[in-house]
Amino acid sequence: MRARRIGPALTLILGLAASGAAQEAGLHIASGAFLANDAVCREIYGATVPLMAEIWLKTKGPFGVSSGLTWLADGGLAIAQGGGSEEYPLKLRRATIPLIAFYQLDLKAVHLRFGAGLGIHKYRELWTTKDIVYEGSKVSPRFVFQAWKRLAGRLSFIGTFVYEGVSTGAGSVLASSVDLGGYQLLGGVSYRLF
């Protein structure tokens, strides 16, 4: 099922590169801060440090596509409701494959990209002392804004802002549907391959 979702997007990206329609290509790596939409997630996990690696292809005009992998991993602590003193250590892992189409605006000093597409998410939350696992996958809209400035040669500094909602449909005592999405603010480097 996952291959059916990813296959067309990867075919498009590889097709652009092979056909010569891709006039520029590059790789960027970034890290920063993630803040969840869901108040319960923020209370349990706080701010998380995501890692992102993406490859991008741009046509001769202002349009392009990108894909890669974003990884979040964090530990948290759930506290018993109703005045209990029990504490439950948790571990959360979320991997996302973004499939983004973007529009690039070239200014004198910086380049700006506005992108939208899908995020294919796989998540897993482990209650370490209770041996309880919540896991699943979700496809959701993803919105991206990037700005970068050339440092030297093919190397640039890149700043990325991402918004996505990842409503799991799973509820808890405190929330009817847990949302693992949120805001990411990332900084890193981009290397232009050609």
N, C-alpha and C positions, 0 to 999 in steps of 0.2 A: 504494500500500500504506500509506504514512504517513497519507494522508488518511482511510483507513478507521479507523485507530486514533485520530486526533485528532478526527475528525468527531463521534462520539457525545458526547465530553466537552464540546466547544465548544457543541454543541446543547443539552446540559443546562445549562451556564452561562448561555447566552443565553436559554434557555427560562425559567429561574428569574427572570432580570431582567425579561423581557417579561411574565410572568404576574403580576408583583407579589408573588411569593413571597419575593423578596429584599427584606428590610427594611433592610439595611445593605449598602453597597458601598464599596470603597476600593482604593487603589493604594499599594503600598509598594516602596521602593527600598533596597537594602542591599548592603554589601560586607563582606569580612572575610578569613578564612583557610580554606583547604582543605588537609586532610592525607589523602593517599591510603591506602587499605587495604593496597596492595601495597608490600612493602619495596623492590622494585626501582624502582618509580615514585618513592617517597620519596627514594631515593638519587640518582636522576637529576635529579628536578625540585624536590625540597624542598617547602616550603609554597608554595602558589599562592594568588593573590588572585582569588576569584570575584566576579562582579557579578550581582545578581539584581534583576529587576523582576517584580512579580506583581500581578494584580488579584484581589480576593476579594469574594465575595458571601455574606451570611449571612441565613438565614431568621429568622422571628420567634422561633423557639426557639434552642437552642444549636448547631445544625448549619449548616454552610456548605461552600462549595467555593472552590478557588482554582486559578489557572493563570497562566503567564507564561513567562519565559525566564531561564535561568541560563547565564552565559558564563564559561569558564575558558580562559586562554591563558598559556602559559609556555614558557620555553626551558630546555634542559638539556644535559648533556654525558655521552655514553656513552664508556666507556674499554674498549679491547680486552682480552679475557680472555687468560689464559695468559702474563702477563708482557710483553705487547706495549706499546708506547708510543703507539699510535695513539689519537686522540681524535676523537669524532664529535659535532658540534653537532646538537641536535635542537630541533624546535618542536612543541608539542602544543596543539591546539585542541579544546575540547569544548563543545557547546551542548546544553542540556537544556530540554525543555518539561515542566514538572511538571503533573500532573493530580491534585489532592489533595482529599479530603473531610476535614473537620475537625469537632471538637467544641470549643466554647468555654466556658470556665469564667470567670465574671465575679466577681472579688473586689473589695474596696473600692478598693484603690490600683492594682491591675494586672489585666489580662486575660490568661488563658492559653489557648493553643490546642494541641490534640493532633491531629495529622493523619497520614493514611496514604494512599497511592495509588501512582501510577506515574510514572516518569521516562522520557521518550522522548529518548534520547541519540544525538547524531551526533558522531563523533570523527575526528580526523585527526592523525597523527604524521608529520612530515617529517624525514628525515635529510638535512640541507642539503648536505653535501659528497658524499654518495653518490647523491643523487637517488632515494632509496627512500621510498615512502609507504605507511603502514598506515592504512586508514580503514574505517569501517563505521558501523553503527547498532545500537542495542540498546534494548530495553524492559526495565526492571527495577523492583522495588519501591522505594519512597521513603518515609521516615518523617520527620516534622517535629514539632518542639516550638517554639512561639513564646510570647514574653511581651512585652507592651507597656504603656506608661504614657503617659497623655495629657500633652502639653506645654502646648498652648494651643489653644482652639477645636477644630478638626477634625484638628489635627496631633498625632501621637504618636511617641514613640521606640519602636522595635521591635528585639528581639533574637531571632535565629532559630538553631536547631540543626537540622541535616539529617544523616541517615545514609542512604546508599544503596550497594549493591554493583553494579558495572557490569563483570561478567566478560565479557571480549571473546571468549573461546574461542581467542584467538591466543596462541601460546607464544613463548618466547625461550630463549636459552641458560641464563638464570638462573631462569626461571619457566615452568611448564607451561601456565598460563593467566593472562594479565595482567589485573588488575582495576583499572579506571580510576575506581572508586567510592571513597568514603571519607566523612570527616566534614567538615562545614562549620559554622563558627561566624561568624555575620554580625550586623552592627548597622546600623541605618539609620532611616529615617523612614517613617511611614504617614500617608496623607491620606484621611480618610473623605469620600467623594463625596456620599453621602446616608445 
